Amino acid sequence: MPKRVDHEERRAQIAEALIQVAGRRGLHAVGMRDVAAEAGVSLRLVQYYFETKEKLLFYGLQHLTDRFTARVGARLAAAGPDPGPRATIEALLLASLPTDEESRTFHLLYSSYSILSVTDGALAAQPFIDNPDAAENALTGLIEGAQAAGLADPGADARTEAISLLAMTATMGTSILVAQRTAESAIAVLRHHLDRIFNASGHTPPDAGQRTDPNTCS
């Protein structure tokens, strides 16, 4: 009896191969033949599942996003059953900084997808991510919740702070990749700004001692 093929598992295997080889060589330099060799399958099989390089790239982006979501979830689980808004924000931001091989690959490829979507018409024709404002909205809601609970500066504009934190993390992530700064210095800057947002109310947030170690849950 022939072995039953799990098509989603096969797609995930190929997407993982894309991430691995693109992490080493750069997204722009990767072809379907390279991905097939990395996955240990035939080029025809890669073409069977994805037809075009653009479709493979888009699926790879979804796979990369799923990995990031799992990474954030692991950090939150490590912070305890009720980590609070500050620890939640810190977990999300630290997960996107390139502090180890997996997060380095995530930051490198996510940045590459952003640039490629500007110049690649086929990729640009598809939604870059399902909800481009998801992270911004999540951080805004967490800051607003903290303000309502008296844990954050009531005079701060929650959305502006959320945008600033995300932009700061993305920029510092790139500076880590090019060795302009260390991961430790970038984390210190992020925590400085979180202190400003969450301690300006005059209260010490209950989750202040539950800061996530950048080397845990990688």
GROMACS elastic network, one bead per residue, 0.5 to 0.9 nm:
[ bonds ]
;  ai    aj funct       b0    kb
    1     4     6  0.88553   500
    5     8     6  0.89126   500
    5     9     6  0.83417   500
    5    10     6  0.78151   500
    6     9     6  0.53129   500
    6    10     6  0.62742   500
    6    11     6  0.88004   500
    7    11     6  0.61613   500
    7    12     6  0.85511   500
    7    49     6  0.84727   500
    8    11     6  0.50358   500
    8    12     6  0.61068   500
    8    13     6  0.85218   500
    9    12     6  0.50479   500
    9    13     6  0.61252   500
    9    14     6  0.87293   500
   10    14     6  0.63359   500
   10    15     6  0.86175   500
   10    49     6  0.85791   500
   11    14     6  0.51774   500
   11    15     6  0.60986   500
   11    16     6  0.85103   500
   11    46     6  0.84617   500
   11    49     6  0.69021   500
   11    50     6  0.84702   500
   11    59     6  0.84660   500
   12    16     6  0.59674   500
   12    17     6  0.84938   500
   12    59     6  0.87710   500
   12    60     6  0.83915   500
   12    63     6  0.72105   500
   13    16     6  0.51466   500
   13    17     6  0.62944   500
   13    18     6  0.87775   500
   13    39     6  0.66558   500
   14    18     6  0.63111   500
   14    19     6  0.88019   500
   14    35     6  0.68710   500
   14    36     6  0.72441   500
   14    38     6  0.82971   500
   14    39     6  0.57829   500
   14    41     6  0.85193   500
   14    46     6  0.71384   500
   14    56     6  0.85646   500
   14    60     6  0.84663   500
   15    19     6  0.63635   500
   15    20     6  0.87273   500
   15    35     6  0.82747   500
   15    39     6  0.87353   500
   15    56     6  0.72616   500
   15    57     6  0.82142   500
   15    59     6  0.68393   500
   15    61     6  0.85150   500
   15    63     6  0.66064   500
   15    64     6  0.84465   500
   16    19     6  0.50977   500
   16    20     6  0.62294   500
   16    21     6  0.87284   500
   16    35     6  0.89812   500
   16    39     6  0.79296   500
   16    60     6  0.74263   500
   16    63     6  0.75644   500
   16    64     6  0.83573   500
   17    20     6  0.51055   500
   17    21     6  0.61680   500
   17    22     6  0.83113   500
   17    34     6  0.88028   500
   17    35     6  0.56598   500
   17    36     6  0.76881   500
   17    37     6  0.85426   500
   17    38     6  0.54463   500
   17    39     6  0.51759   500
   17    40     6  0.89064   500
   18    21     6  0.54677   500
   18    22     6  0.58372   500
   18    23     6  0.82534   500
   18    27     6  0.84559   500
   18    30     6  0.77986   500
   18    31     6  0.89284   500
   18    32     6  0.84429   500
   18    34     6  0.81415   500
   18    35     6  0.52858   500
   18    36     6  0.85611   500
   18    38     6  0.76900   500
   18    39     6  0.81974   500
   18    56     6  0.82612   500
   18    57     6  0.80368   500
   18    60     6  0.67669   500
   19    22     6  0.51989   500
   19    23     6  0.58350   500
   19    24     6  0.87064   500
   19    27     6  0.83632   500
   19    35     6  0.88112   500
   19    60     6  0.69523   500
   19    61     6  0.88107   500
   19    63     6  0.87346   500
   19    64     6  0.75166   500
   19   105     6  0.76455   500
   19   106     6  0.85190   500
   19   109     6  0.76628   500
   20    23     6  0.51724   500
   20    24     6  0.66577   500
   20    25     6  0.89060   500
   20    35     6  0.87540   500
   20    38     6  0.79122   500
   20   105     6  0.80092   500
   21    24     6  0.52501   500
   21    25     6  0.61211   500
   21    26     6  0.76803   500
   21    27     6  0.82187   500
   21    30     6  0.72283   500
   21    34     6  0.74533   500
   21    35     6  0.68921   500
   21    38     6  0.68543   500
   22    25     6  0.50742   500
   22    28     6  0.79385   500
   22    29     6  0.75113   500
   22    30     6  0.60812   500
   22    35     6  0.87176   500
   22   105     6  0.84455   500
   22   109     6  0.73243   500
   23    26     6  0.57679   500
   23    27     6  0.72494   500
   23   104     6  0.83869   500
   23   105     6  0.52907   500
   23   106     6  0.82323   500
   23   108     6  0.70870   500
   23   109     6  0.67075   500
   24    27     6  0.87785   500
   24   105     6  0.84311   500
   25    28     6  0.82542   500
   25    29     6  0.63525   500
   25    30     6  0.70879   500
   26    29     6  0.56305   500
   26    30     6  0.68563   500
   26   108     6  0.81829   500
   26   109     6  0.75928   500
   26   112     6  0.78053   500
   27    30     6  0.55400   500
   27    31     6  0.88007   500
   27    57     6  0.87978   500
   27   108     6  0.88953   500
   27   109     6  0.66892   500
   27   112     6  0.64068   500
   27   113     6  0.76790   500
   27   116     6  0.85179   500
   28    31     6  0.83562   500
   28   112     6  0.78494   500
   28   116     6  0.76441   500
   30    33     6  0.82189   500
   30    34     6  0.61840   500
   30    35     6  0.72853   500
   31    34     6  0.52725   500
   31    35     6  0.65539   500
   31    36     6  0.88351   500
   31    53     6  0.72297   500
   32    35     6  0.50628   500
   32    36     6  0.61818   500
   32    37     6  0.86885   500
   32    43     6  0.67701   500
   32    46     6  0.69816   500
   32    47     6  0.77492   500
   32    52     6  0.83341   500
   32    53     6  0.63511   500
   32    56     6  0.81741   500
   33    36     6  0.50801   500
   33    37     6  0.62846   500
   33    38     6  0.86876   500
   33    42     6  0.81170   500
   33    43     6  0.55409   500
   33    46     6  0.82905   500
   34    37     6  0.52067   500
   34    38     6  0.62442   500
   34    39     6  0.86762   500
   34    43     6  0.86269   500
   35    38     6  0.50476   500
   35    39     6  0.61043   500
   35    40     6  0.84568   500
   35    41     6  0.86228   500
   35    43     6  0.81311   500
   35    46     6  0.79114   500
   36    39     6  0.51353   500
   36    40     6  0.59667   500
   36    41     6  0.51514   500
   36    42     6  0.56358   500
   36    43     6  0.52619   500
   36    44     6  0.85418   500
   36    45     6  0.79037   500
   36    46     6  0.62569   500
   37    40     6  0.50507   500
   37    41     6  0.63303   500
   37    42     6  0.72960   500
   37    43     6  0.78358   500
   38    41     6  0.78913   500
   39    42     6  0.85869   500
   41    44     6  0.83617   500
   41    45     6  0.66529   500
   41    46     6  0.75209   500
   42    45     6  0.52657   500
   42    46     6  0.67328   500
   42    47     6  0.88515   500
   43    46     6  0.51849   500
   43    47     6  0.62682   500
   43    48     6  0.85609   500
   44    47     6  0.50253   500
   44    48     6  0.59899   500
   44    49     6  0.87792   500
   45    49     6  0.64351   500
   45    50     6  0.86693   500
   46    49     6  0.54135   500
   46    50     6  0.61265   500
   46    51     6  0.74398   500
   46    52     6  0.89895   500
   46    56     6  0.84303   500
   47    50     6  0.51587   500
   47    52     6  0.66274   500
   47    53     6  0.83941   500
   47    56     6  0.88307   500
   48    51     6  0.57524   500
   49    56     6  0.83919   500
   50    53     6  0.72214   500
   50    54     6  0.83496   500
   50    55     6  0.55569   500
   50    56     6  0.53832   500
   50    59     6  0.84700   500
   51    54     6  0.86039   500
   51    55     6  0.69576   500
   51    56     6  0.78354   500
   52    55     6  0.53788   500
   52    56     6  0.64844   500
   52    57     6  0.87710   500
   53    57     6  0.60970   500
   53    58     6  0.86298   500
   54    57     6  0.50156   500
   54    58     6  0.61852   500
   54    59     6  0.86383   500
   54   120     6  0.87414   500
   54   122     6  0.63537   500
   54   123     6  0.57438   500
   55    58     6  0.51540   500
   55    59     6  0.62173   500
   55    60     6  0.84614   500
   55   122     6  0.87726   500
   55   123     6  0.79364   500
   56    59     6  0.52229   500
   56    60     6  0.60111   500
   56    61     6  0.86587   500
   57    61     6  0.62352   500
   57    62     6  0.88049   500
   57   113     6  0.84125   500
   57   123     6  0.77983   500
   58    61     6  0.51009   500
   58    62     6  0.65294   500
   58    63     6  0.87569   500
   58   113     6  0.89594   500
   58   123     6  0.70638   500
   58   126     6  0.79402   500
   58   127     6  0.88753   500
   58   128     6  0.78802   500
   59    62     6  0.50937   500
   59    63     6  0.62384   500
   59    64     6  0.85908   500
   60    64     6  0.60518   500
   60    65     6  0.85584   500
   61    65     6  0.61387   500
   61    66     6  0.85937   500
   61   109     6  0.84332   500
   61   110     6  0.75809   500
   61   113     6  0.75710   500
   61   128     6  0.82770   500
   61   129     6  0.80071   500
   62    65     6  0.50635   500
   62    66     6  0.61924   500
   62    67     6  0.86943   500
   62   129     6  0.76707   500
   62   130     6  0.89887   500
   63    66     6  0.50689   500
   63    67     6  0.63137   500
   63    68     6  0.87356   500
   64    67     6  0.51565   500
   64    68     6  0.63606   500
   64    69     6  0.87816   500
   64   106     6  0.68131   500
   64   109     6  0.83716   500
   64   110     6  0.79514   500
   65    68     6  0.50349   500
   65    69     6  0.62195   500
   65    70     6  0.86931   500
   65   106     6  0.84672   500
   65   110     6  0.86520   500
   65   129     6  0.86355   500
   66    69     6  0.50823   500
   66    70     6  0.63014   500
   66    71     6  0.86400   500
   67    70     6  0.51476   500
   67    71     6  0.62058   500
   67    72     6  0.87963   500
   67   106     6  0.85876   500
   68    72     6  0.62877   500
   68    73     6  0.85823   500
   68    95     6  0.73389   500
   68    96     6  0.76243   500
   68   103     6  0.82297   500
   68   106     6  0.74719   500
   69    72     6  0.52171   500
   69    73     6  0.62024   500
   69    74     6  0.87056   500
   69    92     6  0.88797   500
   70    74     6  0.61949   500
   70    75     6  0.87448   500
   71    74     6  0.51621   500
   71    75     6  0.64277   500
   71    76     6  0.87678   500
   71    92     6  0.87115   500
   71    95     6  0.64860   500
   71   103     6  0.89364   500
   71   217     6  0.70755   500
   71   218     6  0.68329   500
   72    75     6  0.51554   500
   72    76     6  0.62341   500
   72    77     6  0.86163   500
   72    88     6  0.88702   500
   72    91     6  0.62092   500
   72    92     6  0.55650   500
   72    93     6  0.86992   500
   72    94     6  0.85350   500
   72    95     6  0.58572   500
   72    96     6  0.86176   500
   72   217     6  0.86235   500
   73    76     6  0.51113   500
   73    77     6  0.61016   500
   73    78     6  0.86085   500
   73    91     6  0.85439   500
   73    92     6  0.86550   500
   74    77     6  0.50736   500
   74    78     6  0.62392   500
   74    79     6  0.87475   500
   74   217     6  0.57708   500
   74   218     6  0.81715   500
   75    78     6  0.51036   500
   75    79     6  0.63847   500
   75    88     6  0.86448   500
   75    91     6  0.57661   500
   75    92     6  0.80521   500
   75    94     6  0.89524   500
   75    95     6  0.76897   500
   75   212     6  0.71062   500
   75   213     6  0.89451   500
   75   216     6  0.74097   500
   75   217     6  0.55573   500
   75   218     6  0.81003   500
   76    79     6  0.50226   500
   76    80     6  0.68576   500
   76    81     6  0.82344   500
   76    82     6  0.88156   500
   76    83     6  0.70234   500
   76    87     6  0.78608   500
   76    88     6  0.64553   500
   76    91     6  0.62632   500
   76    92     6  0.83482   500
   76   212     6  0.85378   500
   77    80     6  0.55712   500
   77    81     6  0.68218   500
   77    83     6  0.85052   500
   78    81     6  0.84837   500
   78    83     6  0.89940   500
   78   212     6  0.79790   500
   78   216     6  0.82641   500
   78   217     6  0.73459   500
   79    82     6  0.77329   500
   79    83     6  0.55550   500
   79    87     6  0.72902   500
   79    88     6  0.83199   500
   79    91     6  0.84106   500
   79   210     6  0.62420   500
   79   211     6  0.76108   500
   79   212     6  0.67860   500
   80    83     6  0.55714   500
   80   210     6  0.84322   500
   82   207     6  0.88237   500
   83    86     6  0.77922   500
   83    87     6  0.55735   500
   83    88     6  0.62464   500
   83   206     6  0.88761   500
   83   207     6  0.62202   500
   83   210     6  0.73738   500
   84    87     6  0.56872   500
   84    88     6  0.61346   500
   84    89     6  0.87656   500
   84   142     6  0.87585   500
   84   146     6  0.84350   500
   84   205     6  0.84447   500
   84   206     6  0.76470   500
   84   207     6  0.59257   500
   85    88     6  0.50418   500
   85    89     6  0.61397   500
   85    90     6  0.85359   500
   85   139     6  0.86819   500
   85   142     6  0.53766   500
   85   143     6  0.68936   500
   85   145     6  0.75459   500
   85   146     6  0.62897   500
   85   151     6  0.87998   500
   85   207     6  0.80853   500
   86    89     6  0.52078   500
   86    90     6  0.61087   500
   86    91     6  0.85706   500
   86   142     6  0.78808   500
   86   143     6  0.80104   500
   86   146     6  0.80380   500
   86   151     6  0.88872   500
   86   194     6  0.74139   500
   86   198     6  0.72615   500
   86   205     6  0.77709   500
   86   207     6  0.68287   500
   86   208     6  0.74389   500
   86   211     6  0.86922   500
   87    91     6  0.60152   500
   87    92     6  0.86330   500
   87   207     6  0.62284   500
   87   208     6  0.73557   500
   87   209     6  0.89486   500
   87   210     6  0.65724   500
   87   211     6  0.61016   500
   87   212     6  0.72529   500
   88    91     6  0.51488   500
   88    92     6  0.63646   500
   88    93     6  0.87531   500
   88   139     6  0.88605   500
   88   142     6  0.81367   500
   89    92     6  0.52080   500
   89    93     6  0.62191   500
   89    94     6  0.85435   500
   89   138     6  0.87530   500
   89   139     6  0.64893   500
   89   142     6  0.74932   500
   89   143     6  0.86669   500
   89   194     6  0.88244   500
   90    93     6  0.51907   500
   90    94     6  0.59122   500
   90    95     6  0.83649   500
   90   190     6  0.82633   500
   90   191     6  0.79419   500
   90   194     6  0.81354   500
   90   211     6  0.73568   500
   90   212     6  0.71374   500
   91    94     6  0.52941   500
   91    95     6  0.60423   500
   91    96     6  0.89111   500
   91   211     6  0.81749   500
   91   212     6  0.63413   500
   91   214     6  0.88384   500
   92    95     6  0.53342   500
   92    96     6  0.68912   500
   92   135     6  0.86898   500
   92   139     6  0.89823   500
   93    96     6  0.55271   500
   93    97     6  0.68197   500
   93   165     6  0.79801   500
   93   166     6  0.72990   500
   93   169     6  0.65684   500
   93   190     6  0.83970   500
   94    97     6  0.52345   500
   94    98     6  0.83888   500
   94    99     6  0.82649   500
   94   169     6  0.81982   500
   94   187     6  0.74472   500
   94   190     6  0.88328   500
   94   212     6  0.79803   500
   94   213     6  0.87688   500
   94   214     6  0.64905   500
   95    98     6  0.79236   500
   95    99     6  0.84015   500
   95   103     6  0.68558   500
   95   214     6  0.78696   500
   95   218     6  0.80013   500
   96    99     6  0.85168   500
   96   103     6  0.62081   500
   96   104     6  0.83648   500
   96   106     6  0.73503   500
   96   107     6  0.65148   500
   96   169     6  0.75437   500
   96   170     6  0.77913   500
   96   173     6  0.75637   500
   97   100     6  0.85464   500
   97   103     6  0.63262   500
   97   104     6  0.72631   500
   97   106     6  0.87706   500
   97   107     6  0.70002   500
   97   169     6  0.68091   500
   97   170     6  0.75674   500
   97   172     6  0.77200   500
   97   173     6  0.50908   500
   97   174     6  0.85914   500
   97   176     6  0.81443   500
   97   183     6  0.75933   500
   97   186     6  0.84720   500
   97   187     6  0.84672   500
   97   214     6  0.87479   500
   98   101     6  0.72923   500
   98   102     6  0.76659   500
   98   105     6  0.75384   500
   98   106     6  0.76050   500
   98   107     6  0.62411   500
   98   108     6  0.83730   500
   98   173     6  0.59345   500
   98   174     6  0.82569   500
   98   176     6  0.68610   500
   98   177     6  0.69909   500
   98   183     6  0.73344   500
   99   102     6  0.82794   500
   99   103     6  0.61787   500
   99   104     6  0.64838   500
   99   173     6  0.87318   500
   99   176     6  0.82470   500
   99   182     6  0.88276   500
   99   183     6  0.58514   500
   99   184     6  0.86189   500
   99   214     6  0.67516   500
   99   215     6  0.72824   500
   99   218     6  0.86788   500
  100   103     6  0.55124   500
  100   104     6  0.58529   500
  100   105     6  0.85741   500
  100   214     6  0.87014   500
  100   215     6  0.75462   500
  100   218     6  0.72020   500
  101   104     6  0.50248   500
  101   105     6  0.61828   500
  101   106     6  0.86623   500
  101   218     6  0.87763   500
  102   105     6  0.52224   500
  102   106     6  0.63070   500
  102   107     6  0.88092   500
  102   218     6  0.72424   500
  103   107     6  0.61245   500
  103   108     6  0.84468   500
  103   218     6  0.76928   500
  104   107     6  0.52914   500
  104   108     6  0.60651   500
  104   109     6  0.85281   500
  104   173     6  0.84704   500
  104   176     6  0.89923   500
  104   177     6  0.72683   500
  105   108     6  0.51531   500
  105   109     6  0.59848   500
  105   110     6  0.82892   500
  106   109     6  0.53900   500
  106   110     6  0.58469   500
  106   111     6  0.83764   500
  107   110     6  0.52430   500
  107   111     6  0.60447   500
  107   112     6  0.84390   500
  107   170     6  0.81104   500
  107   173     6  0.69906   500
  107   174     6  0.76585   500
  107   177     6  0.85027   500
  108   111     6  0.53863   500
  108   112     6  0.61785   500
  108   113     6  0.87762   500
  108   173     6  0.89004   500
  108   174     6  0.79212   500
  108   177     6  0.78050   500
  109   113     6  0.60413   500
  109   114     6  0.85629   500
  110   113     6  0.51101   500
  110   114     6  0.63775   500
  110   115     6  0.88759   500
  111   114     6  0.51397   500
  111   115     6  0.64620   500
  111   116     6  0.86507   500
  111   170     6  0.87338   500
  111   174     6  0.85885   500
  112   115     6  0.52174   500
  112   116     6  0.59836   500
  112   117     6  0.84734   500
  113   116     6  0.50240   500
  113   117     6  0.59367   500
  113   118     6  0.87397   500
  113   123     6  0.89306   500
  113   128     6  0.81662   500
  114   117     6  0.53710   500
  114   118     6  0.68475   500
  114   128     6  0.77793   500
  115   118     6  0.54448   500
  115   119     6  0.70294   500
  115   120     6  0.87749   500
  116   119     6  0.53789   500
  116   120     6  0.56443   500
  116   121     6  0.89886   500
  116   123     6  0.76468   500
  116   124     6  0.81079   500
  117   120     6  0.52629   500
  117   121     6  0.71578   500
  117   122     6  0.82321   500
  117   123     6  0.54562   500
  117   125     6  0.84307   500
  117   126     6  0.89272   500
  117   128     6  0.72552   500
  118   121     6  0.75219   500
  118   123     6  0.84068   500
  118   124     6  0.63643   500
  119   123     6  0.85237   500
  119   124     6  0.76195   500
  120   123     6  0.54607   500
  120   124     6  0.59692   500
  120   125     6  0.85992   500
  121   125     6  0.60605   500
  121   126     6  0.89979   500
  122   125     6  0.52538   500
  122   126     6  0.71443   500
  123   126     6  0.56121   500
  123   127     6  0.81102   500
  123   128     6  0.77035   500
  124   127     6  0.69996   500
  124   128     6  0.69240   500
  125   128     6  0.84823   500
  126   129     6  0.85683   500
  127   130     6  0.62655   500
  127   131     6  0.86330   500
  127   132     6  0.88789   500
  128   131     6  0.85871   500
  128   132     6  0.76219   500
  129   132     6  0.56391   500
  130   134     6  0.87541   500
  131   134     6  0.54128   500
  131   135     6  0.86569   500
  132   135     6  0.76187   500
  132   136     6  0.83869   500
  133   136     6  0.52111   500
  133   137     6  0.59725   500
  133   138     6  0.84752   500
  134   137     6  0.52229   500
  134   138     6  0.60688   500
  134   139     6  0.86785   500
  135   138     6  0.50411   500
  135   139     6  0.61647   500
  135   140     6  0.84718   500
  135   162     6  0.85184   500
  135   166     6  0.80662   500
  136   139     6  0.53450   500
  136   140     6  0.60862   500
  136   141     6  0.86228   500
  136   159     6  0.73368   500
  136   162     6  0.58222   500
  136   163     6  0.61659   500
  136   166     6  0.73820   500
  137   140     6  0.50522   500
  137   141     6  0.61283   500
  137   142     6  0.86366   500
  137   159     6  0.76951   500
  137   162     6  0.79643   500
  138   141     6  0.52365   500
  138   142     6  0.62894   500
  138   143     6  0.87735   500
  138   162     6  0.85210   500
  139   142     6  0.50666   500
  139   143     6  0.61921   500
  139   144     6  0.85316   500
  139   158     6  0.80809   500
  139   159     6  0.77719   500
  139   161     6  0.85253   500
  139   162     6  0.53886   500
  139   163     6  0.84285   500
  139   165     6  0.88056   500
  139   166     6  0.88091   500
  140   143     6  0.52669   500
  140   144     6  0.61111   500
  140   145     6  0.85468   500
  140   157     6  0.88647   500
  140   158     6  0.52032   500
  140   160     6  0.82168   500
  140   161     6  0.76214   500
  140   162     6  0.54445   500
  140   163     6  0.83563   500
  141   144     6  0.50753   500
  141   145     6  0.60402   500
  141   146     6  0.85608   500
  141   158     6  0.77364   500
  141   159     6  0.83624   500
  142   145     6  0.50752   500
  142   146     6  0.61943   500
  142   147     6  0.86424   500
  142   158     6  0.85590   500
  143   146     6  0.50144   500
  143   147     6  0.61594   500
  143   148     6  0.86606   500
  143   151     6  0.88123   500
  143   152     6  0.70475   500
  143   153     6  0.89999   500
  143   157     6  0.89507   500
  143   158     6  0.56621   500
  143   159     6  0.82782   500
  143   161     6  0.82785   500
  143   162     6  0.78138   500
  143   197     6  0.84171   500
  143   198     6  0.84972   500
  144   147     6  0.50203   500
  144   148     6  0.62564   500
  144   149     6  0.86863   500
  144   152     6  0.82515   500
  144   154     6  0.85933   500
  144   157     6  0.86776   500
  144   158     6  0.59251   500
  144   159     6  0.86441   500
  145   148     6  0.51315   500
  145   149     6  0.63053   500
  145   150     6  0.87323   500
  145   151     6  0.85040   500
  145   152     6  0.87029   500
  146   149     6  0.50503   500
  146   150     6  0.61964   500
  146   152     6  0.53598   500
  146   153     6  0.85152   500
  146   154     6  0.88487   500
  146   198     6  0.78715   500
  147   150     6  0.50825   500
  147   151     6  0.56092   500
  147   153     6  0.62506   500
  147   154     6  0.53357   500
  147   155     6  0.87148   500
  147   156     6  0.86609   500
  147   158     6  0.86567   500
  147   198     6  0.84603   500
  147   201     6  0.84579   500
  148   151     6  0.75599   500
  148   152     6  0.80981   500
  148   154     6  0.78114   500
  149   152     6  0.78243   500
  150   153     6  0.76965   500
  150   154     6  0.74831   500
  150   201     6  0.67425   500
  150   202     6  0.88234   500
  150   203     6  0.73273   500
  150   205     6  0.88777   500
  151   154     6  0.85577   500
  151   197     6  0.88623   500
  151   198     6  0.58425   500
  151   199     6  0.72015   500
  151   200     6  0.85965   500
  151   201     6  0.64414   500
  151   202     6  0.83171   500
  151   203     6  0.61570   500
  151   204     6  0.72350   500
  151   205     6  0.56528   500
  151   206     6  0.85272   500
  152   155     6  0.87571   500
  152   156     6  0.81763   500
  152   196     6  0.86188   500
  152   197     6  0.56497   500
  152   199     6  0.61741   500
  152   200     6  0.64201   500
  152   201     6  0.53832   500
  152   202     6  0.84714   500
  152   203     6  0.78951   500
  152   205     6  0.81092   500
  153   156     6  0.55930   500
  153   157     6  0.89731   500
  153   196     6  0.79988   500
  153   197     6  0.55944   500
  153   198     6  0.60611   500
  153   199     6  0.69449   500
  153   202     6  0.82699   500
  154   157     6  0.82317   500
  154   200     6  0.83571   500
  154   201     6  0.67836   500
  155   158     6  0.88914   500
  155   201     6  0.88965   500
  156   159     6  0.88345   500
  156   160     6  0.81365   500
  156   161     6  0.73081   500
  156   197     6  0.73288   500
  157   160     6  0.54315   500
  157   161     6  0.62180   500
  157   162     6  0.86836   500
  158   161     6  0.51983   500
  158   162     6  0.61618   500
  158   163     6  0.87181   500
  159   163     6  0.61479   500
  159   164     6  0.84928   500
  160   163     6  0.51717   500
  160   164     6  0.60991   500
  160   165     6  0.86283   500
  161   164     6  0.50338   500
  161   165     6  0.61194   500
  161   166     6  0.86463   500
  161   197     6  0.80390   500
  162   165     6  0.52258   500
  162   166     6  0.62737   500
  162   167     6  0.85943   500
  163   166     6  0.52908   500
  163   167     6  0.60710   500
  163   168     6  0.84214   500
  164   167     6  0.51868   500
  164   168     6  0.58940   500
  164   169     6  0.84682   500
  165   168     6  0.50984   500
  165   169     6  0.60854   500
  165   170     6  0.86453   500
  165   190     6  0.74869   500
  165   193     6  0.79688   500
  165   194     6  0.85798   500
  166   169     6  0.51544   500
  166   170     6  0.62321   500
  166   171     6  0.86573   500
  167   170     6  0.52048   500
  167   171     6  0.61821   500
  167   172     6  0.85453   500
  168   171     6  0.52427   500
  168   172     6  0.60241   500
  168   173     6  0.83567   500
  168   190     6  0.78468   500
  169   172     6  0.51962   500
  169   173     6  0.58879   500
  169   174     6  0.86610   500
  169   186     6  0.80720   500
  169   187     6  0.89368   500
  169   190     6  0.74492   500
  170   173     6  0.50727   500
  170   174     6  0.64936   500
  170   175     6  0.88311   500
  171   174     6  0.52781   500
  171   175     6  0.64000   500
  171   176     6  0.88416   500
  172   176     6  0.61954   500
  172   177     6  0.86437   500
  172   180     6  0.89015   500
  172   181     6  0.79479   500
  172   183     6  0.85926   500
  172   186     6  0.61494   500
  173   176     6  0.51522   500
  173   177     6  0.64032   500
  173   178     6  0.89332   500
  173   183     6  0.81400   500
  173   186     6  0.78526   500
  174   177     6  0.50014   500
  174   178     6  0.64074   500
  174   179     6  0.85903   500
  174   180     6  0.85687   500
  175   178     6  0.52986   500
  175   179     6  0.61199   500
  175   180     6  0.50007   500
  175   181     6  0.59193   500
  175   182     6  0.82509   500
  175   186     6  0.87330   500
  176   180     6  0.58863   500
  176   181     6  0.52363   500
  176   182     6  0.57212   500
  176   183     6  0.61222   500
  176   186     6  0.78047   500
  177   180     6  0.76805   500
  177   181     6  0.84856   500
  177   182     6  0.89876   500
  178   181     6  0.80059   500
  179   182     6  0.67664   500
  181   184     6  0.83086   500
  181   185     6  0.65681   500
  181   186     6  0.70301   500
  182   185     6  0.53468   500
  182   186     6  0.64486   500
  182   187     6  0.87453   500
  183   186     6  0.51441   500
  183   187     6  0.61653   500
  183   188     6  0.86227   500
  183   214     6  0.86117   500
  184   187     6  0.51682   500
  184   188     6  0.62127   500
  184   189     6  0.87974   500
  184   214     6  0.85640   500
  185   188     6  0.50281   500
  185   189     6  0.63621   500
  185   190     6  0.88096   500
  186   189     6  0.51809   500
  186   190     6  0.63910   500
  186   191     6  0.87454   500
  187   190     6  0.51066   500
  187   191     6  0.61755   500
  187   192     6  0.85290   500
  187   214     6  0.82356   500
  188   191     6  0.51642   500
  188   192     6  0.61051   500
  188   193     6  0.88245   500
  189   192     6  0.50230   500
  189   193     6  0.65102   500
  189   194     6  0.87518   500
  190   193     6  0.53089   500
  190   194     6  0.62717   500
  190   195     6  0.86465   500
  191   195     6  0.59753   500
  191   196     6  0.85171   500
  192   195     6  0.51190   500
  192   196     6  0.64067   500
  192   197     6  0.89259   500
  193   197     6  0.63763   500
  193   198     6  0.86412   500
  194   197     6  0.50979   500
  194   198     6  0.59222   500
  194   199     6  0.80070   500
  195   198     6  0.52637   500
  195   199     6  0.53272   500
  195   200     6  0.75663   500
  196   199     6  0.56865   500
  196   200     6  0.57104   500
  197   200     6  0.59462   500
  197   201     6  0.81287   500
  198   201     6  0.67764   500
  198   202     6  0.86521   500
  198   203     6  0.79750   500
  198   204     6  0.77353   500
  198   205     6  0.68943   500
  199   202     6  0.57271   500
  199   203     6  0.59219   500
  199   204     6  0.59892   500
  199   205     6  0.71887   500
  200   203     6  0.75183   500
  201   204     6  0.83281   500
  203   206     6  0.89195   500
  204   207     6  0.84886   500
  204   208     6  0.70519   500
  205   208     6  0.53709   500
  205   209     6  0.86456   500
  206   209     6  0.74209   500
  206   210     6  0.85349   500
  207   210     6  0.52227   500
  207   211     6  0.75331   500
  208   211     6  0.64697   500
  212   215     6  0.84611   500
  212   216     6  0.73878   500
  213   216     6  0.54953   500
  213   217     6  0.85295   500
  214   217     6  0.80927   500
  214   218     6  0.78584   500
  215   218     6  0.62433   500
